[in-house]
Amino acid sequence: MTKILYLEDENYLGKIVNESLNSRGYEMKLVTDGAHVMTAFNDFKPDICLLDVMVPNIDGFTLGQKIKSINPDIPIIFLTAKNQTEDILQGFKSGGNDYIKKPFSLEELIVRIENLLNLSHSSSSSQQNIARKIGEYTFFHDKFELLHETGNVTLSHRENELVHLFTNNINKQVDRRFILNKLWGDDSLYNSRNLDVYIRKLRIFFEKDPKIKITTLRGVGYFFSVES
């Protein structure tokens, strides 16, 4: 049974989501105060975390960083009413794998939970410990690392999956809707904005090698090219 650690200080919403997910077969641990999350995390040992951002004592972003320092592979979904680009970026920098704006539907939440769990399971079960050369970089999918002689980058879960997807399609067109459906579970406008954020981050990661380019094919997708 999938174990979910759920942080939510809104009593009514917390009760509804907690009971609904419980009835769908998930084992739930509901916490209403940020100060109690790390104890619950260590005792409950969840498979995935749902963290509201604005909660008493310790905010969700700070907790996400603490959780990822203990278990870098665990998926985290942030739940918040904030939707500015800087808030989204902060969420991903804090270790978030996904970001859902309130109010959200239970169906959307379940799709995102299952999508992240499937990505996590497929990553752990497949042979991904082989180093992959990308121009001047070396990519370790299983370690969430992108290595360069000037320094290394530790990737978030979704950054890791996006780099993996591009490196499997070097010098090929990758459809934008395919990326959204594979990594987010749907191609909504909100997820499309998230993808734009990730593409900007990947361009920064690869900027030390001018032979690597991520070209936007407007209305179509992207072309990840590596000059030989």
PASEBA-1860 file (N, C-alpha, C; in nm, 3 decimals):
! residues 228
1> MTKILYLE> 0.085/-0.120/0.000/0.000/0.000/0.000/0.088/0.125/0.000 ~ 0.058/0.218/-0.087/0.134/0.343/-0.096/0.110/0.430/0.027 ~ 0.217/0.475/0.090/0.208/0.557/0.210/0.233/0.704/0.175 ~ 0.138/0.789/0.214/0.144/0.931/0.181/0.149/1.014/0.309 ~ 0.252/1.097/0.320/0.259/1.195/0.428/0.197/1.325/0.376 ~ 0.092/1.371/0.444/0.013/1.484/0.396/0.014/1.596/0.500 ~ 0.071/1.711/0.463/0.075/1.829/0.550/-0.028/1.930/0.504 ~ -0.125/1.961/0.591/-0.230/2.057/0.556/-0.288/2.114/0.685
9> DENYLGKI> -0.287/2.248/0.698/-0.338/2.309/0.820/-0.483/2.356/0.808 ~ -0.541/2.350/0.688/-0.683/2.381/0.672/-0.763/2.256/0.709 ~ -0.831/2.260/0.822/-0.894/2.140/0.878/-0.992/2.073/0.782 ~ -1.079/2.154/0.721/-1.182/2.095/0.634/-1.118/2.029/0.512 ~ -1.029/2.102/0.445/-0.964/2.048/0.326/-0.880/1.926/0.361 ~ -0.806/1.935/0.471/-0.722/1.823/0.512/-0.803/1.697/0.536 ~ -0.918/1.714/0.602/-1.003/1.598/0.633/-1.060/1.537/0.506 ~ -1.105/1.621/0.413/-1.165/1.573/0.288/-1.062/1.496/0.205
17> VNESLNSR> -0.946/1.557/0.184/-0.842/1.493/0.102/-0.790/1.367/0.170 ~ -0.768/1.374/0.300/-0.717/1.259/0.374/-0.812/1.140/0.364 ~ -0.940/1.164/0.388/-1.039/1.056/0.385/-1.059/1.003/0.243 ~ -1.057/1.094/0.146/-1.077/1.053/0.006/-0.963/0.964/-0.042 ~ -0.839/1.004/-0.013/-0.725/0.923/-0.055/-0.720/0.790/0.021 ~ -0.760/0.795/0.148/-0.766/0.673/0.228/-0.864/0.574/0.166 ~ -0.978/0.625/0.121/-1.080/0.538/0.061/-1.036/0.483/-0.074 ~ -0.938/0.547/-0.136/-0.885/0.499/-0.264/-0.772/0.398/-0.246
25> GYEMKLVT> -0.741/0.363/-0.123/-0.641/0.259/-0.099/-0.504/0.309/-0.058 ~ -0.490/0.439/-0.034/-0.362/0.493/0.012/-0.359/0.494/0.166 ~ -0.242/0.466/0.222/-0.225/0.477/0.366/-0.178/0.618/0.398 ~ -0.259/0.691/0.475/-0.236/0.834/0.494/-0.182/0.865/0.634 ~ -0.098/0.970/0.639/-0.055/1.029/0.765/-0.075/1.179/0.753 ~ -0.178/1.231/0.817/-0.211/1.373/0.810/-0.143/1.448/0.923 ~ -0.071/1.555/0.887/-0.005/1.642/0.985/-0.055/1.784/0.960 ~ -0.084/1.858/1.066/-0.141/1.992/1.051/-0.045/2.104/1.089
33> DGAHVMTA> 0.073/2.070/1.137/0.171/2.170/1.183/0.308/2.133/1.129 ~ 0.377/2.230/1.068/0.507/2.204/1.011/0.608/2.152/1.111 ~ 0.592/2.189/1.238/0.686/2.148/1.341/0.685/1.997/1.366 ~ 0.578/1.929/1.323/0.564/1.786/1.350/0.596/1.698/1.229 ~ 0.631/1.761/1.119/0.647/1.685/0.995/0.767/1.591/0.997 ~ 0.882/1.638/1.042/1.002/1.555/1.035/0.992/1.432/1.125 ~ 0.928/1.447/1.239/0.905/1.331/1.326/0.814/1.231/1.256 ~ 0.707/1.283/1.194/0.615/1.196/1.122/0.684/1.129/1.003
41> FNDFKPDI> 0.771/1.204/0.935/0.843/1.149/0.820/0.932/1.033/0.862 ~ 1.007/1.052/0.969/1.099/0.948/1.015/1.026/0.825/1.069 ~ 0.911/0.847/1.133/0.836/0.735/1.191/0.751/0.662/1.086 ~ 0.688/0.738/0.998/0.591/0.683/0.902/0.659/0.625/0.778 ~ 0.774/0.682/0.738/0.850/0.638/0.620/0.760/0.633/0.495 ~ 0.713/0.749/0.451/0.619/0.753/0.337/0.686/0.724/0.204 ~ 0.603/0.692/0.104/0.650/0.674/-0.033/0.647/0.805/-0.111 ~ 0.564/0.899/-0.066/0.550/1.028/-0.132/0.498/1.129/-0.030
49> CLLDVMVP> 0.533/1.257/-0.048/0.489/1.362/0.045/0.405/1.466/-0.029 ~ 0.293/1.505/0.032/0.211/1.617/-0.015/0.225/1.726/0.090 ~ 0.287/1.839/0.052/0.319/1.943/0.151/0.252/2.075/0.115 ~ 0.161/2.119/0.202/0.110/2.255/0.188/0.225/2.350/0.221 ~ 0.230/2.464/0.155/0.343/2.555/0.172/0.323/2.646/0.293 ~ 0.206/2.710/0.303/0.181/2.806/0.411/0.118/2.735/0.530 ~ 0.203/2.691/0.624/0.157/2.620/0.743/0.228/2.678/0.865 ~ 0.176/2.651/0.985/0.238/2.706/1.106/0.380/2.654/1.130
57> NIDGFTLG> 0.463/2.739/1.186/0.596/2.710/1.240/0.704/2.685/1.136 ~ 0.692/2.584/1.051/0.792/2.558/0.947/0.719/2.543/0.814 ~ 0.754/2.626/0.716/0.682/2.624/0.589/0.718/2.500/0.507 ~ 0.632/2.470/0.410/0.649/2.350/0.328/0.777/2.346/0.249 ~ 0.823/2.462/0.195/0.946/2.466/0.118/1.067/2.425/0.203 ~ 1.073/2.478/0.325/1.182/2.443/0.416/1.179/2.294/0.449 ~ 1.059/2.243/0.471/1.044/2.100/0.503/1.085/2.013/0.384 ~ 1.051/2.060/0.262/1.090/1.986/0.143/1.241/1.969/0.135
65> QKIKSINP> 1.315/2.077/0.165/1.461/2.071/0.164/1.513/1.973/0.268 ~ 1.453/1.973/0.386/1.497/1.881/0.492/1.470/1.737/0.453 ~ 1.354/1.712/0.396/1.317/1.576/0.357/1.411/1.525/0.247 ~ 1.439/1.611/0.148/1.527/1.570/0.039/1.670/1.546/0.086 ~ 1.712/1.614/0.192/1.847/1.591/0.245/1.858/1.453/0.308 ~ 1.744/1.399/0.352/1.741/1.266/0.410/1.720/1.159/0.303 ~ 1.625/1.187/0.212/1.593/1.092/0.105/1.577/1.169/-0.027 ~ 1.685/1.182/-0.105/1.679/1.261/-0.229/1.583/1.205/-0.333
73> DIPIIFLT> 1.546/1.077/-0.321/1.465/1.013/-0.424/1.315/1.022/-0.399 ~ 1.273/1.060/-0.279/1.130/1.059/-0.250/1.058/1.171/-0.324 ~ 0.947/1.140/-0.392/0.872/1.244/-0.463/0.801/1.338/-0.364 ~ 0.802/1.468/-0.396/0.732/1.568/-0.316/0.643/1.652/-0.406 ~ 0.518/1.668/-0.366/0.424/1.757/-0.435/0.390/1.871/-0.341 ~ 0.414/1.995/-0.385/0.376/2.111/-0.305/0.234/2.154/-0.341 ~ 0.157/2.188/-0.238/0.020/2.234/-0.254/0.013/2.379/-0.205 ~ -0.030/2.470/-0.293/-0.029/2.611/-0.252/-0.120/2.695/-0.339
81> AKNQTEDI> -0.162/2.808/-0.284/-0.242/2.903/-0.360/-0.155/2.994/-0.443 ~ -0.023/2.992/-0.419/0.069/3.077/-0.494/0.090/3.019/-0.634 ~ 0.101/3.107/-0.734/0.125/3.055/-0.870/0.216/3.146/-0.951 ~ 0.290/3.236/-0.884/0.385/3.318/-0.955/0.508/3.235/-0.994 ~ 0.576/3.275/-1.102/0.691/3.199/-1.149/0.796/3.184/-1.041 ~ 0.820/3.291/-0.962/0.923/3.283/-0.858/0.884/3.184/-0.750 ~ 0.753/3.170/-0.723/0.707/3.071/-0.625/0.727/2.930/-0.676 ~ 0.699/2.910/-0.806/0.720/2.779/-0.867/0.867/2.742/-0.862
89> LQGFKSGG> 0.952/2.837/-0.897/1.097/2.812/-0.895/1.144/2.778/-0.754 ~ 1.093/2.851/-0.655/1.133/2.823/-0.518/1.092/2.683/-0.478 ~ 0.974/2.641/-0.523/0.927/2.507/-0.492/1.019/2.401/-0.548 ~ 1.061/2.417/-0.674/1.149/2.320/-0.735/1.288/2.322/-0.672 ~ 1.336/2.441/-0.636/1.466/2.452/-0.569/1.462/2.387/-0.431 ~ 1.343/2.380/-0.374/1.327/2.320/-0.241/1.308/2.169/-0.248 ~ 1.323/2.112/-0.367/1.315/1.967/-0.381/1.183/1.915/-0.432 ~ 1.093/2.005/-0.472/0.964/1.961/-0.521/0.972/1.894/-0.658
97> NDYIKKPF> 0.894/1.790/-0.675/0.883/1.722/-0.804/0.760/1.769/-0.881 ~ 0.665/1.826/-0.809/0.544/1.878/-0.873/0.487/1.987/-0.784 ~ 0.392/2.061/-0.841/0.342/2.183/-0.777/0.195/2.197/-0.820 ~ 0.102/2.188/-0.724/-0.040/2.196/-0.757/-0.100/2.319/-0.691 ~ -0.169/2.398/-0.771/-0.231/2.520/-0.721/-0.369/2.490/-0.663 ~ -0.396/2.543/-0.546/-0.529/2.533/-0.486/-0.624/2.632/-0.554 ~ -0.750/2.598/-0.569/-0.809/2.467/-0.539/-0.778/2.366/-0.649 ~ -0.771/2.239/-0.613/-0.742/2.135/-0.710/-0.848/2.024/-0.697
105> SLEELIVR> -0.862/1.947/-0.802/-0.955/1.834/-0.797/-0.883/1.711/-0.743 ~ -0.958/1.624/-0.679/-0.900/1.502/-0.626/-0.846/1.415/-0.739 ~ -0.917/1.415/-0.852/-0.874/1.334/-0.967/-0.738/1.380/-1.018 ~ -0.718/1.514/-1.026/-0.590/1.567/-1.070/-0.480/1.528/-0.973 ~ -0.508/1.538/-0.844/-0.408/1.504/-0.743/-0.366/1.358/-0.755 ~ -0.462/1.268/-0.773/-0.431/1.125/-0.783/-0.347/1.097/-0.907 ~ -0.382/1.161/-1.018/-0.304/1.142/-1.141/-0.159/1.184/-1.120 ~ -0.140/1.297/-1.054/-0.004/1.346/-1.030/0.072/1.256/-0.933
113> IENLLNLS> 0.003/1.208/-0.831/0.066/1.115/-0.737/0.113/0.990/-0.809 ~ 0.023/0.929/-0.887/0.057/0.804/-0.956/0.165/0.825/-1.062 ~ 0.161/0.942/-1.128/0.262/0.971/-1.229/0.401/0.978/-1.166 ~ 0.412/1.046/-1.053/0.541/1.057/-0.985/0.588/0.922/-0.931 ~ 0.495/0.844/-0.878/0.532/0.712/-0.827/0.579/0.621/-0.939 ~ 0.511/0.627/-1.055/0.551/0.546/-1.170/0.690/0.586/-1.219 ~ 0.716/0.718/-1.224/0.848/0.765/-1.265/0.955/0.717/-1.167 ~ 0.923/0.724/-1.039/1.017/0.684/-0.936/1.047/0.535/-0.943
121> HSSSSSQQ> 0.941/0.455/-0.963/0.958/0.310/-0.969/1.035/0.268/-1.094 ~ 1.003/0.332/-1.206/1.072/0.296/-1.330/1.219/0.334/-1.324 ~ 1.248/0.444/-1.255/1.388/0.487/-1.242/1.467/0.388/-1.158 ~ 1.405/0.340/-1.050/1.478/0.252/-0.960/1.491/0.110/-1.014 ~ 1.400/0.070/-1.104/1.401/-0.067/-1.152/1.480/-0.087/-1.280 ~ 1.509/0.021/-1.351/1.578/0.007/-1.479/1.728/0.024/-1.465 ~ 1.802/-0.013/-1.568/1.948/-0.004/-1.567/1.989/0.135/-1.606 ~ 2.008/0.220/-1.505/2.035/0.360/-1.533/2.167/0.406/-1.472
129> NIARKIGE> 2.250/0.313/-1.426/2.373/0.352/-1.359/2.491/0.367/-1.456 ~ 2.463/0.362/-1.586/2.568/0.378/-1.685/2.587/0.526/-1.713 ~ 2.713/0.571/-1.712/2.743/0.711/-1.741/2.711/0.741/-1.886 ~ 2.646/0.854/-1.910/2.610/0.894/-2.045/2.683/1.025/-2.079 ~ 2.768/1.022/-2.180/2.840/1.141/-2.223/2.750/1.230/-2.308 ~ 2.745/1.359/-2.273/2.670/1.458/-2.350/2.764/1.576/-2.370 ~ 2.832/1.579/-2.483/2.930/1.684/-2.505/3.036/1.682/-2.396 ~ 3.052/1.792/-2.327/3.151/1.802/-2.220/3.097/1.751/-2.086
137> YTFFHDKF> 2.972/1.707/-2.084/2.908/1.665/-1.960/2.901/1.512/-1.951 ~ 2.886/1.464/-1.829/2.856/1.324/-1.804/2.730/1.318/-1.719 ~ 2.634/1.239/-1.763/2.503/1.232/-1.698/2.485/1.095/-1.632 ~ 2.455/1.097/-1.501/2.424/0.975/-1.426/2.276/0.981/-1.386 ~ 2.194/0.906/-1.459/2.050/0.910/-1.434/2.016/0.861/-1.294 ~ 2.080/0.749/-1.251/2.046/0.691/-1.122/2.091/0.777/-1.005 ~ 2.193/0.860/-1.028/2.247/0.944/-0.920/2.192/1.087/-0.923 ~ 2.111/1.118/-1.025/2.056/1.254/-1.038/2.169/1.356/-1.050
145> ELLHETGN> 2.272/1.322/-1.126/2.389/1.409/-1.135/2.425/1.442/-1.279 ~ 2.464/1.566/-1.300/2.517/1.612/-1.428/2.655/1.668/-1.398 ~ 2.758/1.601/-1.451/2.896/1.635/-1.417/2.966/1.712/-1.528 ~ 3.044/1.812/-1.488/3.126/1.890/-1.579/3.257/1.918/-1.508 ~ 3.363/1.940/-1.584/3.494/1.961/-1.522/3.497/2.084/-1.432 ~ 3.406/2.179/-1.454/3.402/2.301/-1.373/3.312/2.287/-1.250 ~ 3.240/2.176/-1.241/3.150/2.158/-1.128/3.036/2.064/-1.162 ~ 2.969/2.016/-1.058/2.861/1.919/-1.075/2.726/1.982/-1.039
153> VTLSHREN> 2.620/1.930/-1.101/2.484/1.974/-1.071/2.405/1.855/-1.019 ~ 2.341/1.871/-0.902/2.249/1.770/-0.851/2.109/1.804/-0.901 ~ 2.048/1.714/-0.975/1.920/1.739/-1.040/1.803/1.699/-0.952 ~ 1.693/1.771/-0.966/1.568/1.729/-0.903/1.514/1.610/-0.982 ~ 1.412/1.546/-0.927/1.354/1.429/-0.995/1.309/1.461/-1.137 ~ 1.234/1.569/-1.153/1.181/1.599/-1.287/1.289/1.655/-1.380 ~ 1.384/1.730/-1.327/1.499/1.773/-1.408/1.572/1.650/-1.461 ~ 1.590/1.552/-1.373/1.658/1.429/-1.410/1.585/1.355/-1.522
161> ELVHLFTN> 1.453/1.347/-1.510/1.375/1.277/-1.612/1.374/1.352/-1.744 ~ 1.376/1.484/-1.738/1.376/1.563/-1.861/1.511/1.551/-1.932 ~ 1.621/1.557/-1.857/1.752/1.536/-1.918/1.760/1.397/-1.979 ~ 1.707/1.297/-1.907/1.706/1.159/-1.957/1.630/1.148/-2.088 ~ 1.515/1.214/-2.094/1.434/1.211/-2.216/1.509/1.275/-2.333 ~ 1.571/1.390/-2.309/1.645/1.459/-2.415/1.767/1.378/-2.460 ~ 1.838/1.318/-2.364/1.958/1.242/-2.402/1.925/1.115/-2.477 ~ 1.803/1.068/-2.464/1.758/0.954/-2.544/1.708/0.999/-2.682
169> NINKQVDR> 1.703/1.130/-2.704/1.655/1.183/-2.832/1.748/1.294/-2.881 ~ 1.879/1.269/-2.874/1.976/1.369/-2.919/1.963/1.390/-3.070 ~ 1.960/1.519/-3.109/1.945/1.558/-3.250/1.815/1.507/-3.311 ~ 1.712/1.502/-3.224/1.578/1.464/-3.270/1.476/1.562/-3.215 ~ 1.365/1.577/-3.285/1.255/1.660/-3.238/1.177/1.585/-3.130 ~ 1.148/1.655/-3.018/1.067/1.597/-2.911/0.942/1.681/-2.895 ~ 0.827/1.618/-2.909/0.700/1.689/-2.904/0.671/1.741/-2.763 ~ 0.628/1.867/-2.755/0.601/1.930/-2.625/0.490/1.856/-2.549
177> RFILNKLW> 0.384/1.816/-2.618/0.274/1.747/-2.552/0.319/1.611/-2.500 ~ 0.410/1.546/-2.573/0.463/1.418/-2.527/0.537/1.436/-2.395 ~ 0.619/1.541/-2.386/0.694/1.568/-2.263/0.598/1.591/-2.147 ~ 0.497/1.675/-2.169/0.403/1.710/-2.063/0.327/1.587/-2.014 ~ 0.281/1.504/-2.106/0.205/1.386/-2.067/0.294/1.282/-1.999 ~ 0.418/1.273/-2.041/0.508/1.173/-1.983/0.556/1.215/-1.844 ~ 0.589/1.342/-1.826/0.649/1.387/-1.700/0.548/1.445/-1.602 ~ 0.436/1.499/-1.652/0.336/1.560/-1.563/0.204/1.484/-1.561
185> GDDSLYNS> 0.180/1.404/-1.661/0.055/1.330/-1.664/-0.055/1.396/-1.744 ~ -0.039/1.523/-1.780/-0.133/1.591/-1.868/-0.066/1.714/-1.927 ~ -0.130/1.772/-2.029/-0.069/1.885/-2.100/-0.145/2.015/-2.076 ~ -0.186/2.037/-1.952/-0.259/2.159/-1.917/-0.171/2.282/-1.931 ~ -0.235/2.397/-1.936/-0.161/2.524/-1.948/-0.071/2.545/-1.828 ~ -0.116/2.508/-1.711/-0.036/2.526/-1.589/0.091/2.442/-1.596 ~ 0.077/2.316/-1.638/0.195/2.231/-1.651/0.286/2.279/-1.762 ~ 0.227/2.339/-1.865/0.306/2.393/-1.974/0.396/2.505/-1.923
193> RNLDVYIR> 0.346/2.587/-1.832/0.428/2.693/-1.771/0.541/2.632/-1.689 ~ 0.511/2.523/-1.619/0.616/2.455/-1.543/0.726/2.404/-1.635 ~ 0.687/2.349/-1.750/0.786/2.299/-1.845/0.876/2.412/-1.894 ~ 0.818/2.529/-1.919/0.900/2.644/-1.961/1.007/2.676/-1.857 ~ 0.969/2.666/-1.730/1.066/2.692/-1.622/1.180/2.590/-1.627 ~ 1.144/2.464/-1.646/1.246/2.358/-1.651/1.339/2.374/-1.770 ~ 1.284/2.412/-1.885/1.368/2.429/-2.004/1.470/2.539/-1.980 ~ 1.427/2.650/-1.917/1.521/2.758/-1.885/1.632/2.709/-1.793
201> KLRIFFEK> 1.595/2.626/-1.695/1.695/2.574/-1.602/1.794/2.482/-1.672 ~ 1.744/2.396/-1.762/1.833/2.305/-1.834/1.929/2.381/-1.924 ~ 1.883/2.489/-1.984/1.972/2.569/-2.067/2.086/2.627/-1.983 ~ 2.055/2.666/-1.861/2.159/2.716/-1.771/2.256/2.604/-1.733 ~ 2.201/2.485/-1.704/2.286/2.372/-1.668/2.388/2.340/-1.778 ~ 2.344/2.349/-1.905/2.428/2.308/-2.017/2.505/2.425/-2.082 ~ 2.498/2.543/-2.022/2.556/2.660/-2.089/2.708/2.658/-2.098 ~ 2.774/2.571/-2.021/2.921/2.566/-2.024/2.974/2.497/-2.150
209> DPKIKITT> 2.886/2.431/-2.224/2.927/2.367/-2.349/2.846/2.428/-2.463 ~ 2.906/2.518/-2.544/2.833/2.586/-2.652/2.786/2.492/-2.763 ~ 2.833/2.368/-2.762/2.790/2.273/-2.865/2.657/2.207/-2.832 ~ 2.609/2.232/-2.710/2.480/2.176/-2.667/2.374/2.286/-2.674 ~ 2.265/2.259/-2.743/2.158/2.358/-2.755/2.022/2.291/-2.738 ~ 1.932/2.362/-2.672/1.792/2.321/-2.664/1.713/2.426/-2.741 ~ 1.673/2.392/-2.861/1.604/2.486/-2.949/1.453/2.467/-2.939 ~ 1.382/2.578/-2.917/1.236/2.573/-2.912/1.179/2.572/-3.053
217> LRGVGYFF> 1.100/2.473/-3.082/1.027/2.466/-3.209/0.886/2.513/-3.180 ~ 0.861/2.640/-3.205/0.737/2.704/-3.162/0.613/2.628/-3.210 ~ 0.527/2.596/-3.114/0.404/2.526/-3.146/0.422/2.376/-3.163 ~ 0.546/2.328/-3.153/0.573/2.186/-3.177/0.640/2.121/-3.057 ~ 0.759/2.170/-3.020/0.833/2.109/-2.911/0.975/2.161/-2.904 ~ 1.071/2.068/-2.891/1.210/2.108/-2.872/1.303/2.018/-2.954 ~ 1.422/2.073/-2.981/1.526/1.997/-3.051/1.651/2.006/-2.967 ~ 1.692/1.893/-2.909/1.811/1.887/-2.824/1.927/1.844/-2.912
225> SVES> 2.018/1.937/-2.940/2.126/1.908/-3.034/2.261/1.912/-2.963 ~ 2.350/1.821/-3.005/2.486/1.816/-2.956/2.578/1.804/-3.077 ~ 2.656/1.909/-3.102/2.747/1.906/-3.214/2.864/1.814/-3.186 ~ 2.904/1.738/-3.286/3.017/1.647/-3.269/3.150/1.721/-3.293
END
